[in-house]
Amino acid sequence: MILNRYSRTILLFGEASFQKLKNSHILIVGLGGVGGYAAEQICRAGVGKLSLIDSDTIQESNINRQLIASTTTIGKNKTDVFLQRLKDINPDAEIFIITDYISESNVGAILNTIKPDYVVDAIDTPAPKVSLIKTCIINKIPIVSSMGAGGRINPEKVQIADIEQTYNCGLARVVRKRLHKMGIRGGFKVVFSSENVIEEAIVQEESRNKKTNVGSVSYMPAVFGMFLASVVIRDITNNK
């Protein structure tokens, strides 16, 4: 057996399933602690096209949990750093970046231009998150969405479920409520934790994208990201 970067993936899934991955185009929205890990695992699995969206630069406070955050990347655009990192992993992959903030006003145009086969939602702000989910559902684009990873420490409580089956998650509750007002009740997978948030880990902090700052630990966003990647890869290869 001749070993290459994908020989073990092919051994596990088979050549036909690997070709499905190779011919797929995945959009990852949000490249923070959760989305960054999802993007890398999807790339390492051999997906042929990836589109990455994030408007942020790397901050020192990201170092405790974000894959690309280090003393040498502070101040750089997350999209630019991930473009280089993922091309180093798979030089043959087509990788497109959008360094912008996704919103209700541009999400439709972005999806229409990219035409992804699957969307990974790693946005942590309700308004753009709900807009992305709604637009994907209306256009019948498969999507998996991350709920809140912050304020939690037990990876054994992380699970995959339909949005309607989530509990003990404030972000999921907000997303469900807003989708219900739009007539949307479930129909897509999410990664969430049933662990109660550690209340002392939440502080009020107004910014453009959020009203609170939540404590986090290195491994929890990574677990969420791995779960997201697993959903995409298993769905595409029909290993559900």
Beta strands, then each sheet from edge to edge (+ up, - down):
strand 1: 25-29
strand 2: 49-53
strand 3: 94-98
strand 4: 118-121
strand 5: 143-146
strand 6: 158-162
strand 7: 189-193
strand 8: 202-204
strand 9: 212-214
sheet 1: 3+ 2+ 1+ 4+ 5+ 7+ 6-
sheet 2: 8+ 9-
end
